[in-house]
Structure formats: C-alpha cells, structure tokens
Amino acid sequence: VVQLEESGGGSVEAGGSLKLSCAISGITYTKYCIAWFRKAPGKEREGVAGIYSGSDSTYYADFVKGRFTISQDNAKNTLYLQMNSLEPEDTAMYYCAARQAAVAFCYTGPSSQHEFNFWGRGTQVTVSS
C-alpha cells in the first residue's frame, strides 16, 4: 500500500520560510514522479512543483520559481519543499502526490493532477501579512 504523509506546515509571516516534508512508503515503481500540489479556499487545486525519482529533473509552477525548491532524499524516502519568501497568496493546504512515470519529467501544470493516483492528506500553510 502506497502511503504519503506530509508534515512541516504551520503559520508564518510574509517573507518567512517553511520546509515541508513528505514521507513516502510502499511505492514499487522503478521510476515515478512525486510532486507538491496545493489548494487554497475557494480555488482549484494547483500544481506547485514536481521531481522525477532519483534525478534532478524538476518542474516548477511560474508562481513559485525562485522561491520554492523541491528535493528528495532517496535514502530516507522523503520528499521536501523548501519555501522561502512566502506570501499571503501561498496560504493553502499542501499535498504530496505520486504517480508512475514513463518519461524523466514530472509535469505538474494544469490538468496534471488527474494523472496522480496517490495522495497524502495534506499539511496546512498559513502566511499572514
């Protein structure tokens, strides 16, 4: 059974930083895509960043480029999202997701979330102005 468990959310002031973690277990795919999505109240869920397993191949949404960094620790089976220069608009529930990957690119743009079949329960990030 694939399990994804997020942690590290919290409340920070604008300009602050947080580091989210996602503990991954049960994935048997040789190659897979793991990613972060977020959902703010009243908005659709959107992709934030993705990374192809065991590689440096990453994808970032335009609104987080230069501020967020996705990374993975294969030894610890953990996905991370370092978030710097946080803005109130970043307030959302952040979800970790995974899917099998046929190509070495983890796209998380519009409509991509439907391709992900494993999801965590989320961790809340709140940024105050």
C-alpha positions in Angstrom: 0.0 0.0 0.0 1.4 3.4 -1.0 1.4 5.9 1.8 2.3 9.6 1.6 2.4 11.6 4.8 3.1 15.3 4.8 4.4 17.4 7.7 6.1 20.7 8.3 3.2 23.1 7.7 2.4 26.0 10.0 1.8 29.7 10.3 4.4 32.3 9.3 4.6 35.9 8.5 5.1 37.2 4.9 8.7 36.9 3.9 9.2 33.9 6.1 10.2 30.3 5.3 8.9 26.8 5.8 10.1 23.4 4.8 7.5 20.7 4.1 8.3 17.0 4.2 6.5 14.0 2.7 7.3 10.6 3.9 6.9 8.0 1.1 6.3 4.3 1.6 5.0 1.4 -0.4 5.9 2.6 -3.9 7.1 -0.3 -6.0 7.6 1.6 -9.3 11.1 1.7 -10.5 10.6 5.2 -11.8 8.0 7.6 -10.6 7.0 11.3 -10.3 6.5 12.9 -6.9 5.1 16.3 -6.6 3.5 19.0 -4.4 0.1 20.4 -5.1 -1.8 23.0 -3.1 -5.4 24.1 -2.6 -6.5 27.4 -1.3 -10.0 28.1 0.0 -12.3 28.9 -3.0 -9.7 28.0 -5.5 -8.9 24.9 -7.6 -6.1 22.6 -6.6 -2.9 23.5 -8.5 0.5 22.0 -9.0 3.4 23.6 -7.3 6.5 21.5 -8.2 7.4 18.0 -9.3 10.6 15.9 -9.4 11.4 12.7 -11.2 12.5 10.0 -8.9 16.3 9.6 -8.4 17.1 12.6 -10.6 17.5 16.3 -10.7 14.7 16.7 -13.2 12.3 19.2 -11.7 9.3 21.3 -12.8 8.0 24.4 -11.1 4.9 26.5 -11.5 5.7 30.0 -12.5 4.4 31.5 -9.3 7.0 29.7 -7.2 10.0 29.8 -9.4 12.9 31.3 -7.5 11.2 31.0 -4.1 10.4 27.3 -3.7 12.8 24.3 -4.1 11.7 20.7 -4.4 14.1 17.9 -3.5 14.2 14.3 -2.4 16.3 12.1 -0.1 16.2 8.7 -1.6 17.8 7.1 1.4 15.1 8.5 3.7 12.3 8.0 1.1 11.3 11.6 1.7 10.2 14.5 -0.5 10.8 18.1 0.5 9.6 21.5 -0.4 11.7 24.4 0.8 9.5 27.5 0.7 11.2 30.9 1.0 9.8 34.5 0.6 6.4 33.3 1.5 3.4 35.5 0.5 -0.1 35.5 1.9 -1.2 34.1 -1.5 0.8 30.9 -0.7 -1.7 30.2 2.1 -3.2 26.7 1.2 -3.3 23.1 2.1 -0.3 21.5 0.6 -0.5 17.9 -0.7 2.2 15.4 -1.7 1.3 13.2 -4.7 2.9 10.4 -6.7 2.4 8.5 -10.0 4.3 6.1 -12.2 6.4 7.9 -14.7 7.3 6.7 -18.2 9.5 9.7 -19.1 12.0 11.6 -16.9 9.9 14.7 -16.5 7.4 15.4 -13.7 5.0 18.0 -15.1 2.6 19.5 -12.6 0.9 22.1 -14.7 -2.9 22.4 -15.4 -4.8 19.2 -15.7 -1.8 17.1 -14.5 -3.3 16.3 -11.1 -5.6 13.8 -12.6 -2.6 11.6 -13.6 -1.5 11.3 -9.9 -3.1 8.3 -8.2 -1.5 8.5 -4.8 -2.1 11.4 -2.4 -1.3 12.4 1.1 -3.8 14.1 3.4 -2.1 17.5 3.3 -0.5 19.9 5.6 -1.7 23.5 6.2 0.4 26.5 5.4 -0.8 29.9 6.5 1.0 33.1 5.7 0.0 36.3 7.4 0.6 39.8 6.0 
